[in-house]
Structure formats: C-alpha cells, structure tokens
Amino acid sequence: MGKFLLPLSEYNRIYQVTHGVLQGVPDATAGRACLFFAAVGGYVLNQCYKIRAQVVGGCILPLRG
C-alpha cells in the first residue's frame, strides 16, 4: 500500500467536524448527507490541504420501459 496524502488523524478530524455540522441540520437525510460530505470534503482538501480533489456525486436510476 502506498503512502496516504492525508494522515488518518486529519481525515478523522474532517469527518468529525463535518458530521457535527450535519447533526445540527433538522432535515438532514442520508441522500443529502452523502453529497454534503463530498462537497465539504472536496472543499477542505482543495483549500486547506492543497490536495486536488473533484467532487463527484449522483445516482443511477432504473430505466422504465
């Protein structure tokens, strides 16, 4: 396994802060939370750690015939 770009302790800190903010949102759902984590994570990696990150999110819906 190669070297990680971000130490586990820093990843944990980002997760805990993001999760804490999400806990304060009354209408938070799992569907919204995953996009929130992706957006915040990408922003923090780009702005604070200067690690190029691209936010990707979405879903696959079944086609109706």
Helices and strands as residue ranges (DSSP letters): H 8-23, H 30-48
